[in-house]
Amino acid sequence: MSLFLLPGARPRHPDVDAWFQAADPLRDLVRPWFETLRALGPEHREILHDGAPTACLGEAAFAYTAGFTAHAAVGFFHGADLPDPAGLLEGSGKRMRHVKLRWGQAADEAALQALVTAAHADIRART
């Protein structure tokens, strides 16, 4: 069971706050999802990793948000192992999966919340 550890993660990282302060509507699209990740508990940490706000349980990364040119994403480091009955997860890598969000397209918020909850439970089990 491998974990992706980010030793610089801390309770409220200033680089993450700065990322969300930039004027970018796609970042605004994922801000509520990162706030959901932040609210999962006092042991949660965060860091800007590869230019993306990343949520950790302690030092173990489990989710991230990102804004790209045409879409935003909520991603999961162990997404390939998450239950996804709504079929939201995309990606073909060994571990990581993401959910794309686009302006003007309604997201299945209940299904995405279920993925966040599952990712949180998964990282707790792994740590």
C-alpha positions in Angstrom: 0.0 0.0 0.0 1.9 3.1 -1.2 1.2 6.6 0.0 2.1 9.8 -1.8 3.6 11.9 1.0 4.0 15.7 1.0 6.0 16.6 4.1 5.5 20.4 3.6 1.7 20.1 4.0 0.2 22.2 6.8 -3.2 23.1 8.2 -3.7 26.2 6.0 -1.0 26.7 3.5 -0.6 30.3 2.2 0.3 29.1 -1.3 -3.1 27.4 -1.5 -4.8 30.6 -0.4 -2.9 32.6 -3.0 -3.8 30.1 -5.7 -7.5 30.7 -5.0 -7.1 34.5 -4.9 -6.0 34.7 -8.6 -8.8 35.9 -10.9 -9.8 32.7 -12.7 -13.3 31.5 -13.0 -12.2 27.9 -13.2 -10.5 28.2 -9.9 -13.8 29.6 -8.5 -15.5 26.5 -9.9 -13.4 24.2 -7.7 -13.1 26.4 -4.6 -16.2 25.0 -2.9 -14.8 21.5 -3.4 -11.5 22.4 -1.8 -13.4 24.0 1.1 -15.2 20.7 1.4 -11.8 18.9 1.6 -10.6 21.4 4.2 -13.6 20.8 6.4 -13.0 17.0 6.7 -11.2 17.4 10.0 -8.5 19.0 12.1 -5.8 16.5 11.0 -6.1 17.6 7.4 -3.3 19.5 5.8 -2.8 21.1 2.4 0.0 22.2 0.1 0.3 23.5 -3.5 1.8 20.5 -5.4 2.6 20.7 -9.1 0.6 24.0 -9.2 -2.6 22.4 -7.7 -4.1 22.8 -4.2 -3.7 19.4 -2.7 -5.5 17.9 0.4 -3.6 15.6 2.7 -4.4 13.5 5.8 -1.3 14.4 7.7 1.4 14.2 5.0 -0.5 11.6 2.9 -2.0 13.3 -0.2 -5.5 12.1 -1.2 -7.2 14.8 -3.3 -6.5 17.9 -5.3 -8.3 20.6 -7.3 -7.0 22.2 -10.5 -8.0 24.7 -13.1 -7.1 24.2 -16.7 -7.9 26.0 -20.0 -11.3 24.5 -20.7 -12.2 22.7 -17.5 -11.5 22.4 -13.8 -11.0 19.1 -11.9 -11.3 17.5 -8.6 -8.9 14.6 -8.5 -8.1 11.7 -6.2 -4.7 10.1 -5.8 -6.2 6.7 -5.2 -9.2 7.3 -7.4 -8.9 4.0 -9.2 -9.8 2.2 -5.9 -12.9 4.4 -5.2 -16.5 3.2 -5.8 -18.0 5.3 -8.6 -21.5 4.2 -9.4 -22.3 7.5 -11.2 -19.3 7.0 -13.5 -17.8 10.5 -12.8 -14.2 9.5 -12.6 -12.0 9.8 -15.6 -8.4 8.7 -16.2 -6.6 5.5 -17.1 -3.5 5.6 -14.9 -2.6 3.0 -12.3 -4.0 5.0 -9.3 -5.2 8.6 -10.0 -8.6 9.6 -11.3 -10.4 13.0 -11.6 -13.8 14.5 -12.2 -14.0 17.3 -14.8 -16.1 20.3 -14.1 -17.1 22.8 -16.8 -19.0 26.2 -16.7 -22.6 25.8 -17.8 -22.7 22.1 -17.1 -24.3 20.9 -13.9 -22.1 18.7 -11.7 -23.6 15.7 -10.0 -22.9 17.2 -6.6 -24.2 14.2 -4.6 -22.0 11.8 -6.5 -19.0 14.0 -6.2 -19.6 14.4 -2.5 -19.7 10.6 -2.2 -16.3 10.4 -4.0 -14.9 13.0 -1.5 -16.3 11.0 1.4 -14.9 7.7 -0.1 -11.5 9.2 -0.7 -11.4 10.5 2.9 -12.3 7.0 4.2 -9.8 5.4 1.9 -6.9 7.5 3.0 -7.8 7.0 6.7 -7.7 3.2 6.1 -4.4 3.5 4.3 -2.8 5.5 7.0 
